[in-house]
């Protein structure tokens, strides 16, 4: 139980249904779906669509998504891969010949075909009850009337706005300036796109005028995307991968996401006695940093489109975890992981929902960098994501940029189970941090006995871009000890990530947690 003398959040408890996400308007509209008799999937899709307006620098219609689904009345987990593919004309050799060793993050080459809309349409049909038209109405209304910019969004907007290019500045700036808290963000072009999707489904997005608008924006900056690339977009149902930490079963989405990295991290950490360490002390923080470096190095070498290479078994193997754990020196910091792929970012939204029938959904939705590629289509103002930056340009590498391939993704939904029950959908936003965030959330729960809200609230650390970032929740003494171990310790300008979770107790009580690092909430009825 938290100290009520101090600022903080209590867990939210309810019995009929619950939603948790990073913006209160999206949470409220998602909960309204549950109250109207919708499923957890209806709620998650409705909330995710509205988040495209509430946090437009984080997600959008022209983004990707992944989901884990626990069906009502069943103790199993299903997956859905809503990530798009590189165009047929993708050519790594051309970029290498032009002198690039990574994909330019604001270029047309960074734009893979967006997969989220097709995924939302499919998952609504297979797991929903209310119909896509009902799910789109709140987002359409807010796109027309405007969403008041929330405080965290207003903090991010001026820092990220320099990424906006060309006509995108007309749609996402006001008189050339970033929006600030309390300003109304309107997107009538997106409202029109959503009305078309409501009437005609995914073809309204991937064929005809909307697709032509996206292709025109890409062609204007040298893109080679064609109508066939958009029309062929189709996500796929997947089988989640699993790992075991102590008595907890961890469900992650399989590659091309980085969920296997979270399992590898937990397999490494399971070889140490975390419970004997101070949860916010130097020993645990050093151990997690070192495990993260080693696990991310494996990720960068192995994870790719599973049609090219499926390294799940290797990433999740006890043998690899044992080998990497043996490399950790408790008295000295290792160098950082090789950066074969990926650009650093922390921009994603996550939503989880549980309905009265016991369906649970863990859904994550992103345009990758802040404001994606920075490119927007001229008629409708859709921001184009830059997930192609997850590819590398290393010749012969399984994750090499190439036609029809899906890149390594950082976004990962999660679920936890124990004793034969699925008990908690959860997610941790934060780009590269997400695998480390999953591992820290699970160890906070299982090694330190924290409830989900306390596990979310706890201070975070992350080795990123050569430095160990410590949030201000760590003491100066801990920072000094870590520096003495060889870490280059810094305080990040932004908090590290965000998280949401809903624990489904056997009694039927739902317990929601929502991260104060964002604007949102958990809410139930």
ABEGO torsion letter per residue (X at the ends): XBBAABBEBBBBBBAAEBBBBABAAAAAAAAAAAAAGBBAAAAAAAAAAAAAAABAAABBAABBBBBBBBBBGBBBBBBBBABBBBBAABBAAAAAAAGBABBBAABAAABBBBAAAAAAAAAAAAABAAEAAAAAAAAAAAAAAEBBBBAAAAAAAAAAAAABBEAAAAAABBGGBBBBBGBBBBBAAAAAAAAAAAAAEAAAAABEAAAAAAAAAAAAAGBABBAAAAAABBBBBBBBBBBBBEABBBBBBBOABAAAAAAAAAAAAAABBAAABBAABAAAAAAAAAAAAAAAAAAAAABBBAAABBAAAAAABAAAAAAAAAABBAABBBBBBBBABEBBBABBBBBBBBBAAGBBBBBBBBAEBBGEAGBBBAAAGBBBBAAAAABBABBGBAABBBBGBBBBBABBBBBBBBGGBBABBBBBBGEAAAAAAAAAAAAAAAAAGBBAAAAAABBBBBBBGGBBBBBAABBAAAAAAAAAAGBBBBBBABBBEBBBBBBBBAAGBBBBBBBAABABBBBBX
